[in-house]
Amino acid sequence: MTTAHDPMQKEMAREKKEERKHEAEYEKQAAKEHNAAQKQATGTHSYTTTNVTGHRTGTGGI
């Protein structure tokens, strides 16, 4: 972990962290909306975080 002692660097790091956090929330919401649209369109329960319908994420039973 890198530490910044300079107040300007700390503020820049904090802003960068907040930006990444907001981006992750945006992507999460987009995936949620995509999944809802797929469910409504197909009547199935196929969830994705990669926009590849029908493929599970993770290792499953491997």
Buried (B, 14 or more C-beta within 10 A) or exposed (E): EEEEEEEEEEEEBEEEEEEEEEEEEEEEEEBEEBBEEBEEEEEEEEBBBEEEBEEEEEEEEE
